[in-house]
Amino acid sequence: MKKRLYLELENCIGCRSCLAACTQCGGHEERNRNYVYDVNPLVNRQTMPLMCLHCENPACARSCPAQAIQIHETGAVLSALVEKCIGCQNCTIACPYGIPKFDTEQNLMYKCDMCIDRSKDGIPPMCASVCPSNTIQWLSDSEIEAKKNQFNLNNGKWVTSMPFLEGETNVKVNLPGILQGVTKLF
């Protein structure tokens, strides 16, 4: 059963456990590949995780002249292949979400690969396995559909991707409280 990352952004408490866990993933060479964004730090403490949305037709891969960015059969968009990446940074510029990072020492792009060494076997990515507030979840499509129905999200405010940017993505995002002005108590 295929599972996807599901982000319930209004749950984020800014603990940055996801970042710490990301560095511990086997293939990440102790570098985290996600961000935690302070939404409006001068007003409140609202934070949200930012990570690759694993677009089905990713701009990073389309813009790579060396075809160094591969898409795994699970839908995960992988980091640039070491043997192919020429360090042009087209992928970093092309991503509408600003996700890929560039390592100047290795002359190589890297980004979230959804912990492919774990997720290909159905094991949740490290960030989802440690998130204490259920902001980052690892769910099947039927579980995501149940969430969509639970929050009555057929109101045009359900955000599963950014269709005006990259179309469908393999990471689903839920922003009901933020978009509807609903306060959620933990």
C-alpha positions as CSV (number, residue, x, y, z in Angstrom):
1,M,0.0,0.0,0.0
2,K,1.5,3.3,-1.1
3,K,1.9,5.9,1.6
4,R,2.6,9.6,1.4
5,L,3.8,12.3,3.6
6,Y,0.9,14.3,4.9
7,L,1.5,17.7,6.5
8,E,-1.0,19.1,9.0
9,L,0.7,22.5,9.3
10,E,-1.4,24.0,12.0
11,N,-0.1,21.3,14.4
12,C,3.5,22.5,14.2
13,I,4.9,23.5,17.6
14,G,8.4,24.5,16.2
15,C,10.3,21.8,18.2
16,R,12.5,21.0,15.1
17,S,12.5,17.3,15.9
18,C,12.1,16.7,12.2
19,L,15.3,18.5,11.5
20,A,17.2,16.6,14.1
21,A,15.8,13.3,12.9
22,C,16.6,14.1,9.3
23,T,20.3,14.4,10.0
24,Q,20.2,10.9,11.5
25,C,18.8,9.2,8.3
26,G,21.3,6.8,6.9
27,G,21.8,8.5,3.5
28,H,21.8,12.1,4.6
29,E,25.4,12.4,5.6
30,E,24.4,14.2,8.8
31,R,22.8,17.2,6.9
32,N,19.2,18.0,7.4
33,R,17.3,18.4,4.2
34,N,14.2,20.2,5.5
35,Y,13.5,23.6,7.0
36,V,11.3,24.9,9.8
37,Y,9.9,28.3,8.8
38,D,8.9,31.0,11.3
39,V,5.8,32.3,9.7
40,N,5.7,35.7,11.2
41,P,8.3,35.9,14.0
42,L,7.5,39.5,15.0
43,V,3.8,38.7,15.7
44,N,3.6,35.1,17.0
45,R,5.4,31.8,17.2
46,Q,3.7,30.0,14.4
47,T,6.1,27.7,12.6
48,M,5.7,25.2,9.8
49,P,8.0,22.5,8.3
50,L,9.1,23.1,4.8
51,M,10.2,20.2,2.7
52,C,10.3,18.9,-0.8
53,L,6.7,18.3,-2.1
54,H,8.0,15.6,-4.5
55,C,6.2,17.1,-7.5
56,E,5.0,14.5,-10.1
57,N,6.6,16.6,-12.8
58,P,9.3,18.3,-10.8
59,A,10.9,21.6,-12.2
60,C,14.2,20.6,-10.6
61,A,14.4,17.4,-12.7
62,R,13.1,19.2,-15.8
63,S,15.8,21.9,-15.5
64,C,18.7,19.5,-15.0
65,P,20.8,19.4,-18.2
66,A,22.7,16.3,-16.9
67,Q,19.6,14.3,-15.9
68,A,21.1,13.9,-12.4
69,I,17.8,14.1,-10.6
70,Q,15.8,10.9,-10.7
71,I,12.3,10.1,-9.7
72,H,11.9,6.9,-7.7
73,E,9.1,4.5,-8.5
74,T,7.5,5.5,-5.2
75,G,7.2,9.1,-6.4
76,A,10.1,10.4,-4.3
77,V,12.2,13.0,-6.2
78,L,15.8,12.1,-5.2
79,S,18.8,14.3,-4.7
80,A,21.2,14.8,-7.6
81,L,23.3,11.7,-8.4
82,V,26.9,12.4,-7.5
83,E,28.2,10.9,-10.7
84,K,26.0,13.0,-12.9
85,C,25.5,16.4,-11.2
86,I,27.6,19.1,-12.8
87,G,26.8,21.7,-10.1
88,C,25.0,24.2,-12.4
89,Q,22.4,24.9,-9.7
90,N,19.6,25.0,-12.3
91,C,17.5,22.8,-10.0
92,T,17.9,25.2,-7.1
93,I,16.7,28.1,-9.2
94,A,13.9,26.2,-10.9
95,C,12.2,24.9,-7.8
96,P,9.2,27.2,-7.1
97,Y,9.3,26.2,-3.4
98,G,13.0,27.0,-2.9
99,I,13.8,23.6,-1.5
100,P,17.0,22.2,-3.1
101,K,20.2,23.2,-1.3
102,F,23.6,23.4,-2.9
103,D,26.8,22.1,-1.3
104,T,29.6,24.2,-2.6
105,E,32.3,21.9,-1.2
106,Q,30.9,18.8,-3.0
107,N,29.5,20.9,-6.0
108,L,26.3,19.0,-5.6
109,M,22.6,19.6,-5.0
110,Y,20.8,17.8,-2.2
111,K,17.3,17.9,-0.9
112,C,14.7,15.7,0.9
113,D,14.5,12.3,-0.7
114,M,11.8,11.2,1.6
115,C,14.3,8.9,3.3
116,I,14.1,6.6,0.3
117,D,16.2,3.9,2.1
118,R,13.3,3.7,4.6
119,S,10.2,4.8,2.7
120,K,10.7,2.3,-0.2
121,D,10.1,-0.4,2.3
122,G,7.0,1.3,3.8
123,I,8.9,2.6,6.8
124,P,8.1,6.3,7.6
125,P,10.7,8.9,6.8
126,M,12.6,10.0,9.9
127,C,10.8,13.3,10.2
128,A,7.4,11.6,10.3
129,S,8.6,9.0,12.7
130,V,9.6,11.5,15.4
131,C,7.1,14.4,15.0
132,P,5.5,14.7,18.4
133,S,2.6,16.9,17.3
134,N,1.5,14.9,14.2
135,T,2.4,17.7,11.9
136,I,4.2,15.3,9.6
137,Q,2.4,12.0,9.2
138,W,2.9,9.0,7.0
139,L,-0.5,7.9,5.6
140,S,-2.1,5.8,2.9
141,D,-4.3,7.5,0.3
142,S,-7.4,6.2,2.1
143,E,-6.2,7.7,5.4
144,I,-5.6,11.0,3.6
145,E,-9.1,10.9,2.1
146,A,-10.5,10.2,5.6
147,K,-8.6,13.3,6.9
148,K,-10.0,15.3,4.0
149,N,-13.5,14.3,4.9
150,Q,-12.9,14.8,8.6
151,F,-12.0,18.4,8.1
152,N,-14.7,18.9,5.5
153,L,-12.1,20.1,3.1
154,N,-14.1,20.1,-0.1
155,N,-14.5,23.8,0.2
156,G,-11.8,24.9,-2.3
157,K,-9.4,25.5,0.6
158,W,-8.0,22.0,0.7
159,V,-4.4,22.3,-0.4
160,T,-3.0,19.1,-1.7
161,S,-0.5,20.8,-4.0
162,M,0.1,24.1,-5.7
163,P,-1.5,23.5,-9.1
164,F,-0.5,27.0,-10.2
165,L,3.1,26.1,-9.6
166,E,4.0,22.5,-10.2
167,G,0.7,20.6,-10.4
168,E,0.2,17.4,-8.4
169,T,2.6,16.5,-5.7
170,N,3.3,13.4,-3.7
171,V,3.2,15.2,-0.4
172,K,-0.2,16.3,0.8
173,V,-0.6,19.5,2.7
174,N,-3.6,20.5,4.9
175,L,-4.0,24.1,5.9
176,P,-7.7,24.2,7.0
177,G,-7.2,26.1,10.3
178,I,-4.8,28.7,8.9
179,L,-7.0,29.3,5.8
180,Q,-10.3,29.4,7.6
181,G,-9.2,31.3,10.7
182,V,-10.1,28.3,12.9
183,T,-8.1,28.1,16.1
184,K,-7.0,24.5,17.0
185,L,-6.2,23.6,20.5
186,F,-3.7,20.9,21.2
